[in-house]
Amino acid sequence: MNKLFFFFLTLSLCFFCKGYGQTGVSVSPPRLYFDSDSGNSNTQKITVTNVSAKNSLDLAVSLGDWEYDNKGENMMYPANTRPTSCASWVTIKKEDNYFTLAPGERKEIDVTITAPSALTDHLPAHTAVLYVSQMNPVDDIDSKGANIKVSIRSGIKLFHKLTSAKSKKLEIQNMVYGKSQKTINLFFENQGDVWVDGKVYTDLVNTQNGKKITLDPIVFYTMPGNKREMDIPLPSTLEKDKYTASVMIDYGDSNNLELGELNFNYE
């Protein structure tokens, strides 16, 4: 006889979540961006879809906080515990706090953020996360054929900024060759007053023979004040020699570029 396991699957900040079988919920878009001044409200919609072929889902909406660590990973926290939290500003209609979706059914939910009339923290940008959680675990089968109970949670990042916050500015603080990990360690900071995302492009030039190697770009996301450490892995096939690493951080148009160079001996 197969044993029955309880399996709670938490996939935070995802666009599409599903279990091993046909149980799942799609929540889109994955991020909502709000722009309003103190005392004003801004409303946007999310769409929640039950992608299950046979199971009705009882779903509940809740709020939390999040922030990036120095590596850019998402760190999740209870609501109203981070200095940048705007979870207490978020309102959802009463009938949207808890609802049931039949297989294939979808529902639109209005998400409203109202910035306080008097901001006490003087921060230009705030964040929260809105969770859609399945409250009725359903039967499913894992990859080994065992019976399990599956429950899903999906999260949407919420961003809010004041209309006056428009400055995008990243600055490279340092570049170091990580000999033991065979990486280029890039240190940079978001010195603007809005969130910034983009890509880091890296070229390696062998200074002895002029051979150029272009690495795959790395996507990043930052919030104002974030200090970021990014590890750029060097190719395993890189020949031992002297190199110049040229790094470009692209976070917008041609006016939003940050450049850095590092000379190192690859041994």
Beta strands, then each sheet from edge to edge (+ up, - down):
strand 1: 4-11
strand 2: 16-18
strand 3: 24-28
strand 4: 31-35
strand 5: 41-50
strand 6: 57-68
strand 7: 74-78
strand 8: 90-92
strand 9: 98-101
strand 10: 106-114
strand 11: 125-134
strand 12: 138-141
strand 13: 147-161
strand 14: 170-178
strand 15: 183-190
strand 16: 196-206
strand 17: 212-214
strand 18: 218-222
strand 19: 227-233
strand 20: 241-250
strand 21: 257-266
sheet 1: 1+ 13+ 4+
sheet 2: 1+ 13+ 11- 6+ 7-
sheet 3: 1+ 13+ 12-
sheet 4: 1+ 13+ 11- 6+ 9-
sheet 5: 2+ 3- 5+ 10- 8+
sheet 6: 14+ 15- 19+
sheet 7: 17+ 16- 18+
sheet 8: 17+ 16- 20+ 21-
end
